[in-house]
């Protein structure tokens, strides 16, 4: 079925599926940690199926992996994010075209929204008073990971502001005009680091919420163990579920601290 996109590939499907992680990734983390519940072969198969113009094989495999998972959040953070990383590997190493990447990313994005709709229909959305803004530098091509993060925060009741129109360059104005509890920043390229530090520091200075929490993720979170310190963030995360859990724990800690610091009315 890959013949439909053969003009966008520079190698046969069998070789594409056997293509290994680039050394820059392999030297920094074990791929099994990205999707520990699922085999690397199945994740690569899903990525390959996402490139086919006929979506049937993709949806069949996506459904079978979902049944195997039984947990929508793990599915999003491991299966969808894992397949997105594979697409990125192939493109970065000239195995597929940017057009093919966009096709695969669109398929995976549609899958995210389908999963989120299923969860909302079967579970009552929890009450959560906190607001998170998730942004990336202008021109960022790694939008699928941002969508995963946004949907997982949304599933836990957060008020989420995100999307392709929310750019890092806009965040100082956003946090200066309304109360934002958490700012999430996706950093994919080396050149994003200085930009990230600049705008995160501006946000801390201008935010109406002096307890603003900043988290960072994206490709650079895998490649740089000290990313948070480098860009003046509170923490870095490579897993959207863990990011939400840690952000919530920080919100609870801040709320408790502020409660005890309030002046007595006596």
N, C-alpha and C positions, 0 to 999 in steps of 0.2 A: 504493500500500500504506500510505501514511501516514494514510489515513482511519481506521485502527484507533485512532490516538491523537489524532485531530483535536480532541477536547475538551481536550487538554492543550497545544495550540499556539495562539498568537495571530496566526499568519500562515500563508499557504499554503507548501507545501514548497519551491516554486521561490524564493520570497522568503527563506525560511530559509537555503537553500543559498547565496544571494548576500549574506547578511549579513556585513559586514566586521568586522575586529577593532576593538574599542572603542579610542578614542584613547589611553587610559591604557596599553594594551599597545603599540600601534603606535608611540608616541613613545619606548618603551624598548627594543624589540628588533624585528628583522625576523622575521616568521612563518616565512619560508623556512628560517631557522636552526633552527627546532624540528624540522622534518622535511625536510632538504635533498634526500633521495633520492626524495621522493614529492610529487606535486602537491597544492596546497592544495585543489583541487576534489575529488580522490579522498578526502582525509582528511575533508572535510565530507560527502561522500557516505556514507562509513562511519559517521560520527556520526549522520546522518539514518536510515540503515538500522537502527542499533541501537535506534531508538525504535519500530520496527514490532513488533507482537506476533507476527507471523509471522517467524521468524528466518532463513528461507531466503536472502533477498537479502543479509542481513548476513553470513552464513557464506560465501556464494559470493564476495562481494567481499573478505572477510577472507582467504580462501584464495588468491585471485588476487594480492593484495598480498603475501602471504607467499611465494609462488612468485617474485615479482618481487624480493623482498628477499634471499633466500638466507641471511640472518643473523638469528637469532632475537633477539639483543640489540638490533640496530638496529631490528628490527620493533617490539619492545616500547617502546623509547625514542622512536621517531619516529611509528609508526602509532598504537599504542594511546594513548600520552601525547598525541599530536596530536589524536586524536578526543576524548579526555577534555577537553582544553582548549577545543575547539569547543563541547562540551556546556555547559561552564562559561560561555562567552561568551553562549550563547543564553539560559541561565537568568538570568545577571546582568542581562541587558537585557530580561527579561520576554518572551522569545520562546517559551519552553517552561516547563512547570510543574516543580516539584521532583519530582513523581511520574514525569514523563518522564525527568528526569535520572537518577533511581534505576534506572529500567528500562535506560537506555543504559549506565550505569556497571556494572550487574550483568552485562550482555552482555560488556562489555569485560573485566571481571574474570574471567569464565569463560574468555575467550579467553587471558588471561595464564596461567591455570593449565594450559590445554591445551597451550600452547606450552612451558611449563616441563616438563610431563610428556614431551613429545616429545623435548626436549633431554636429559633424564635417561635416556631409553630408548636414545638413540643415542650418548651420550657418557658416559664414565666421569667421575664427579664428582671433581674434583681435591681433594687433601688441603690443608686450610687450618686452621691452629690458632687463628685469630682469631674473636672474638665481636663481633657488632654488634647493638645494640638500636635499633630505629627506632620513634619515637613522635610523637604529634601532640597538641596541646591538646585537652582534653575538649570534646566536642561538634563536633569537626572533621568537615566533610562531604566533604573532599577526600581520600578514602581510596584512590582508584584509583592515584594517583601513588605512594603509599606501598607499594601492592602491587607495582608495577613495580620499585621500588628493592629491596624485599625479595627478589623472585624473582631479580633479577640478582645480588645478593650471594650468594644461595643457590646459584645455578648455578656460582659460582666457589669453592664449598666453605666459605664462611663459616658459622659457627654463628649463625643469625639468630633473634632474638626480636622479633616484630612482631605486628601485628594490631589490630583495633578496641579490644581491651581494654587495650592498652599505651598509656597516656596520659602526656603530658609530666609531669603532676603526680606520677606514680609514679616517675619516673626517679631522683631522688636516693636513694630507698630501694634501687632496683635496683642502682645502681652502688656503693652502700655495702656491699652484702651479697655481691656476687660480682664477679669480675674481668670487666670489659667493656673491650674495646679501642677500639671506636668507638661513639659515640652519634650517631644520625641524628635530626634534628628537622625536621618538616614545618611550615612557617609559611605560612598562606594569607591571613590577614587582617591589616590594620594593627594591630588591637587585640591580635594575638598577639605583637607584638614585645617589649613590656615583660615579658609572661609568659615568653617565650622566654629573654630575658636573665636573668630571676630564676632560673629552674630550671636553665639551663645553668651559671650561676655556682655554684649550690648543688651541682650534680653535680661540678664541678671541685674544690670544697672537700671533699666527702664521699667521693669515689671511692677505692676501695682501689687502683686503678691510677692512679698519679700521672702517667702518660703518656697519660691518656685523650684521645682525639681526638674532636672534635665537628664534625660537618658539618651544614649546614642546607640545605633545599631548599623546594620548594613555590612557589606563586604569587609570594611576596615575593622569591624569588631572581631572578625575571625583572624585577621592578619596582624593585629596590633594588640598585645596583651595590656598595654597601658593607655589605650585609646581615651578612656574617660579623663585621665589626668592631662593628656595632651591637648584636649579641646575644652577643658574647664567644665566638664559634665559631672554629674553625681555618680552615674554608673553606666556601664556598657553591657549590652545583652546580645547574644547570638540566637536567642530563642524567644519568640513572641510571648509564649505562655509564661515563661519565667520573668520576662520584662513586666508583664501585667501584675504578677504576684508580688514582685519586689517593689514596684511602684505603689501598690496598695499597702504594703507593709510600711513604706515610708510615709504615706498619707496618714495612716493610723498613728504612727510615732509622732508626727508633727501635730496632729490634732490633740493627742494626749499631752504633749509638752505645752502647747498653747493654752490648754485648759488649766493646767496647774500654774501657768505664769500669769493668768488673768488676775488683776488686782481685786482684793476682797471688797465687797460692798458694805462691810461693817463700818 
